[in-house]
Amino acid sequence: MQNEDLENKDEVKEEANDNIEATVEEAKEDINNSKDNVEDESSKKEIEELNNRLLRLQADFNNYKKRVEKEKEAIVSYAVEGLVTELLNALDNFDRALEVEYEENSKAFYEGVEMVHKQLLEILSNNGLEEIESLNQKFDHNYHYAVSQQESNEHDEDTVIQILSKGYKLKDKVIRPSMVIVSK
């Protein structure tokens, strides 16, 4: 009896497997038939148009991401501009203090001011500040602001002969032009 039960179960399994295989084959045929139906001319055209649109949207999005990244870099690059501009006045005052002659008993004070001046310059330099070289340079309105002109036999015409206030660039941008006197 157990053998009969096992044989019946095996027969049922085989029949079920046959039914499943038949169902899978029917499903495959249905899918192939569906593909054939989809592949008519207008559907192909529509799919192609959608693919082209998708490619354009992807390209637009990539361009947008690149543009945003460049803008972000510019913002970060020049974020310190306001702070640096304000610090330039303090830097000028340090320059003036260092130009004053000092007495022997104030040497330690002078050296302290000089040390703070160097440290401030180093910090600003590390953040992209660069002094504009002006003395004995050809006048350039992009970097210099001419306060006056003087006759000079020693220099060519339009040469910077004196700096009244140093000019500075932050990265590639002039944030304060040099105030200069130019030769005639």
C-alpha positions in Angstrom: 0.0 0.0 0.0 2.8 2.3 0.7 4.3 1.6 -2.6 1.1 2.4 -4.3 0.9 5.7 -2.3 4.5 6.6 -3.4 3.7 5.7 -7.0 0.6 7.9 -6.9 2.6 10.7 -5.4 5.2 10.4 -8.1 2.5 10.4 -10.7 0.9 13.5 -9.2 4.3 15.2 -9.1 5.1 14.3 -12.7 1.7 15.5 -13.8 2.2 18.8 -11.8 5.6 19.3 -13.4 4.1 18.7 -16.8 1.4 21.2 -16.1 3.9 23.8 -14.8 6.1 23.3 -17.9 3.2 23.7 -20.2 2.2 26.9 -18.3 5.7 28.3 -18.6 5.7 27.6 -22.3 2.4 29.3 -22.7 3.7 32.3 -20.8 6.8 32.5 -23.0 4.6 32.4 -26.1 2.4 35.1 -24.7 5.4 37.3 -24.0 6.7 36.7 -27.5 3.3 37.6 -28.9 3.2 40.7 -26.8 6.6 41.7 -28.1 5.4 41.3 -31.6 2.4 43.5 -30.8 4.6 46.2 -29.3 7.0 46.2 -32.1 4.7 47.9 -34.6 6.1 51.0 -36.2 4.4 53.7 -34.1 5.4 52.0 -30.8 9.0 51.8 -32.0 9.0 55.5 -32.9 7.5 56.4 -29.5 10.1 54.3 -27.7 12.9 55.9 -29.7 11.6 59.4 -28.9 11.4 58.6 -25.2 14.9 57.2 -25.2 16.2 60.4 -27.0 14.3 62.5 -24.5 15.8 60.5 -21.6 19.3 61.0 -23.0 18.8 64.8 -23.4 17.5 65.0 -19.8 20.4 63.1 -18.5 22.9 65.4 -20.4 21.0 68.5 -19.1 21.2 67.2 -15.5 24.9 66.4 -15.8 25.5 69.9 -17.2 23.5 71.3 -14.3 25.5 69.4 -11.7 28.8 70.6 -13.3 27.5 74.2 -13.3 26.4 74.0 -9.6 29.8 72.5 -8.6 31.6 75.4 -10.3 29.4 78.0 -8.6 30.0 76.2 -5.3 33.7 76.4 -5.8 33.5 80.1 -6.7 31.5 80.8 -3.6 33.9 78.9 -1.3 36.9 80.5 -3.1 35.6 84.1 -2.5 33.8 83.5 0.8 36.6 85.1 2.8 36.7 88.2 0.5 34.7 90.5 2.9 36.8 89.5 5.9 40.1 89.9 4.0 39.0 93.3 2.8 38.3 94.5 6.3 41.6 93.1 7.6 43.6 95.0 4.9 43.1 98.3 6.9 44.6 96.6 10.0 47.5 95.3 7.8 48.1 98.9 6.5 48.3 100.1 10.1 50.9 97.4 10.9 52.9 98.6 7.9 52.8 102.2 9.1 53.8 101.2 12.6 56.8 99.2 11.2 57.9 102.2 9.1 58.2 104.5 12.2 61.7 104.7 13.6 62.0 103.2 17.0 64.2 103.9 20.0 66.4 101.3 21.5 64.2 100.8 24.5 61.1 100.1 22.4 62.9 97.4 20.3 61.0 94.5 22.0 57.7 96.3 21.2 58.7 96.8 17.6 59.7 93.1 17.2 56.4 92.0 18.7 54.5 94.2 16.2 56.7 92.8 13.4 55.9 89.3 14.5 52.1 89.9 14.5 52.4 91.5 11.1 54.2 88.5 9.6 51.7 86.1 11.1 48.8 88.1 9.8 50.4 88.2 6.3 51.0 84.5 6.4 47.4 83.7 7.4 46.0 85.9 4.6 48.4 84.5 2.1 47.4 81.0 3.0 43.8 82.0 2.2 44.7 83.3 -1.3 45.7 86.9 -0.6 48.5 88.2 -2.8 50.1 91.6 -2.8 50.1 93.4 -6.2 53.6 94.2 -7.3 53.5 97.9 -8.4 56.8 99.8 -7.8 58.6 100.4 -11.1 55.9 98.5 -13.0 54.1 99.9 -16.0 50.8 101.5 -14.9 47.8 99.1 -15.4 44.4 100.4 -14.6 43.3 96.9 -13.7 45.8 96.8 -10.7 46.6 100.4 -10.0 44.7 103.5 -9.0 46.7 106.6 -10.0 46.4 109.4 -7.4 48.7 111.8 -9.2 51.5 112.1 -11.8 55.0 113.4 -11.4 57.7 114.4 -13.8 60.6 111.9 -13.7 63.8 111.7 -15.6 64.7 108.4 -14.0 61.6 106.4 -15.2 59.7 105.8 -18.4 56.3 107.4 -18.9 53.4 105.7 -17.1 55.7 103.9 -14.6 54.7 103.5 -11.0 57.2 105.6 -9.0 55.6 105.6 -5.6 53.1 103.4 -3.7 50.7 105.2 -1.4 48.7 102.2 -0.4 49.4 98.6 -1.4 47.0 96.7 -3.6 45.9 93.1 -3.1 44.4 90.2 -5.1 42.4 87.4 -3.6 43.1 84.4 -5.8 42.7 86.0 -9.3 40.4 88.9 -8.3 41.6 92.4 -7.4 40.0 93.3 -4.2 41.9 96.6 -3.7 44.0 98.3 -6.4 47.4 99.9 -5.4 47.1 103.6 -4.9 50.1 105.0 -6.8 51.9 108.0 -8.2 52.8 107.6 -11.9 55.6 109.2 -13.9 54.8 111.6 -16.7 
